[in-house]
């Protein structure tokens, strides 16, 4: 895997975990629309996400200036 593919996998993992955590998509919806090679997550999908997972996602989306996702994650983080 080259550097560009690794970056794409990280981005896919972040977005997949984000979609699961905020309830945008179910696991079934992600598996139906995602190539098996890109079925990656940053958290264990068989259990509830941790605050560390939220913090990691917040940091990632801040760096990418995706503030809408940051806002949604902050709301979830404040409710936990």
C-alpha positions in Angstrom: 0.0 0.0 0.0 1.5 3.3 -1.0 1.2 6.6 1.0 -1.8 7.9 -1.0 -3.7 4.6 -0.5 -2.9 4.7 3.3 -4.2 8.2 3.5 -7.4 7.2 1.7 -7.9 4.3 4.1 -7.4 6.5 7.1 -9.9 9.0 5.7 -12.4 6.2 5.0 -12.0 4.8 8.5 -12.6 8.2 10.1 -15.7 8.8 7.9 -17.1 5.3 8.5 -16.7 5.6 12.2 -18.2 9.1 12.2 -21.2 7.8 10.2 -21.8 5.0 12.7 -21.3 7.1 15.8 -23.6 10.0 14.8 -26.2 7.6 13.3 -25.9 8.8 9.7 -25.6 5.2 8.5 -26.0 1.7 9.8 -23.3 -0.9 9.4 -25.4 -2.6 6.8 -25.6 0.6 4.8 -21.9 1.0 4.9 -21.2 -2.6 3.9 -23.7 -2.4 1.1 -22.0 0.7 -0.5 -18.3 0.1 0.4 -15.7 -2.1 -1.2 -14.6 -4.8 1.3 -11.0 -3.4 1.0 -12.3 -0.1 2.3 -14.4 -1.4 5.1 -12.4 0.1 7.9 -13.2 1.9 11.1 -11.2 3.6 13.9 -13.2 2.0 16.6 -14.4 -1.4 17.6 -17.9 -1.5 15.9 -19.0 -4.4 18.1 -19.1 -2.1 21.2 -20.0 1.4 22.1 -17.5 4.1 21.1 -15.2 5.6 23.7 -14.5 9.2 24.5 -11.0 8.7 23.0 -12.6 7.8 19.7 -14.7 11.0 19.7 -11.5 13.0 20.6 -9.6 11.3 17.7 -12.4 12.1 15.3 -12.7 15.7 16.5 -9.0 16.2 16.0 -9.0 14.7 12.5 -12.0 16.7 11.3 -10.6 19.9 12.9 -7.4 19.4 10.9 -9.5 18.9 7.8 -11.6 22.0 8.6 -14.8 19.9 8.5 -16.4 22.0 11.3 -19.9 20.7 10.7 -18.7 17.2 11.7 -16.8 18.7 14.7 -20.0 20.4 15.9 -22.0 17.1 15.7 -19.2 15.2 17.5 -18.9 17.9 20.2 -22.7 17.6 20.9 -22.3 13.8 21.3 -19.2 14.3 23.5 -21.1 16.7 25.8 -24.0 14.3 26.2 -21.7 11.4 27.3 
